[in-house]
Amino acid sequence: MKLQVSELKQVKEELAKVEQSYDKFKMNVAEKTREVKALENKVRALEKDLSLHKPLVEIRGILWTNITQSLSGVWRSIETIYEQNDLIRVAQVEIKKTRALFGQMPKQPNRLIHFLNTKTSEELEALDIRDRTGTILDIKRVLTMRNLMQNLDRRCQDMQVEIDSFIEKFTLLHQKGLQVL
């Protein structure tokens, strides 16, 4: 029995050591868990800082303010562009009128001038043309007017393309947050 008591004592001591080491292990686990949670919180805070949401919002606001201020300096030019759009419409109406007028004029003025220059006075009188020079000048006026109308038409088209491009870009800026002045 003495042996059993000493064995029991030994087992109890070993159990106490195991319980003590288990308690230390639990305390280490709890301590490590607290450290892990603290580190996780730090990581979340750093991720939030790295997301740059707040600085980006501030920077975007500063940029739009600067863009708006820059536009206020050229706003008069922007208004002029819209006025040019109206002028193009007026020019196009005049171009249509001129085209309608030319619809009754000869399409080959250079050949007509050559024809007039190769005929004699009697041949021209037979055609009821009394003033060769006046008729040639009229034809040249028509030719000049047609050339001017074609140039105006081309320039109106080019201007309209540029205005449309500007309006498209301006509208895009407006949709992205530009404050209209």
Sequence and secondary structure as in RCSB ss.txt:
>XXXX:A:sequence
MKLQVSELKQVKEELAKVEQSYDKFKMNVAEKTREVKALENKVRALEKDLSLHKPLVEIRGILWTNITQSLSGVW
RSIETIYEQNDLIRVAQVEIKKTRALFGQMPKQPNRLIHFLNTKTSEELEALDIRDRTGTILDIKRVLTMRNLMQ
NLDRRCQDMQVEIDSFIEKFTLLHQKGLQVL
>XXXX:A:secstr
 HHHHHHHHHHHHHHHHHHHHHHHHHHHHHHHHHHHHHHHHHHHHHHHHHT HHHHHHHHHHHHHHHHHHHHHHH
HHHHHHHHHHHHHHHHHHHHHHHHHHHTTS S HHHHHHHHHHS HHHHHHTT   HHHHHHHHHHHHHHHHHHH
HHHHHHHHHHHHHHHHHHHHHHHHHTT    
